[in-house]
Every structure is written in C-alpha cells, then in structure tokens.
Amino acid sequence: MHLSVLEFCIAMTRSPKWPWITLLALQAVQLLSLLPWLLLAGISLMAFDAPGSEKTWQPWAIVLGIWSYPLWLLLTAIASWLLFVFHHYKSAITLSVVFTLPLPAMLFLFTI
C-alpha cells in the first residue's frame, strides 16, 4: 500500500492532536538519548583490549548490541509513524514508550 505525501498530510489533519504530540515528544527524548550513546559507543570498543578478545563472541555481541541502538530507534520511529498514519494510536505510542523507557532507567541506575 503506497501512501502519497498528500494522503499523509490529510491523515495528519484528521487525527487527534494528543498522539501526534506524544509521539513527537517521545522521539525527541529518543533523539537526545543518542548523545550519551556516542560516548558509550566509543567506550564499547574497549571490550577488545584484552589479548585474544577479538576471537571470542562475547565482546562482539556487546559491541554490536550497543552499536545497533540507533538502528532500533530508527525502525521504531518508522513503525510508530506508520501505525499513527493507519490510526493505531495506542499501538504507536506503546511502541515508542517501550524503546524510550530504558533511558530513564539507565539514568536512575547511574545516579544511585
């Protein structure tokens, strides 16, 4: 199913405002979470400091998991907005919340 820009704009004007604002706010928080991710992505490369660690799978899993974070956010944003356009507002917000919740949890754990 192909959605043109005009159809998208029409869908946006017919939609209630609260899901749109909520999605925008959640994705702004997700975007801000990329700032600490940059530091963490650089530090994650230290998983390969020990001799022979590049031959085991554990450091690779950690580094690839950390480095894939922006991809997950991008896929979540695309899926959330598609759900929004097709009027599945609660599902769109739930999906965004699931990927936004780890940020406050991490901030809380790091401040303890």
N, C-alpha and C positions, 0 to 999 in steps of 0.2 A: 504494500500500500504506500503510494507516494504522496507526500504532503507538500504542497507548494507554500511559498512564503506568505501568500495572500491568505490561504486557509489557516496557516499558523497564527497570523495576526487576528483573523476573525475568531479563532478559538480563544485567543488571549482576551479579547474584549468581552466574550460571552461568559468567561469563567469568573467565579467569585474571587475577590482580591486576597483573602487570607491565605490560600495555599500558595499563591504566587509569591507573596511577601515572605512567607515561611521558608519556601524553597530557596529563595534568594538569600535570606539570612543564613540558613544552614550551609549553603555553598560558599558564602563569604567566610564563614568560620573554617570550612574545609580548605579554602584558599590560604587563609592565614596559617593553617597548620603546616603548610609547605615550608615556611620559614625555619622552624626548628628541624624539619625533616632534612633540610640541606646540611645542617651541622651533623645530624645523625648519619646521613648517607656518607659523609666524608669519614667519620669516625668508624663506620662499619667496616671499612677496608682494613682496619687493624686486626680483623679476625684472621688475616693471613700472615700475621707477624711471626708466629712460631714456625720453626723449620718443619717442612713437610705438611703443613696445614692445608696447603692448596691441593693436596692429594686426597683429603678426606671430604665427605659430603656435608658435614655439619656447618663449616664456615660458609660454604657456597649457599646452603639453604638460608642461613641468616642474612647474608648479604643480598641475595635475590629477593627475599621477603621484604627487606627494608627498601630496596631499590624499586620494587614494584608498587609501592604505595601510591605514587601519582597516577599510575595506570588505573588502579582501583577507584580512585577518586573521579577520574575522567569517565570511566564506564558507569559509575554510579550517577554522575551528573547527566549523562546521555539517557540512561534508563529512567531516571526521575522525571526529566522533562518530557520524555515520550509518554510516560504514564500520565503526566499532567495534561498533555495535549489530548489524550484519549479519555479525559475526565475521571481518572482513577486517582483522586486527590490524596486520599488516606494512604494508599499504597506508595505513592510518590514521596510523601513526607516520611513515612515509615522507613523506606529505603535510605533516604538521606540521613535520617536520625541514626540509623544503625551504623553508618560509616562516619558520623560526626561524634558519637559517644566516646570512642577511645581517646579523643583529645582531652576532654576534661578529666577523664580517669587517669591519664598519664600525668597531667599537671598536678592532680591531687596526690598521686603516689610520689612524685618527685619533690613535693613540698613537705612531706612527712619527715 
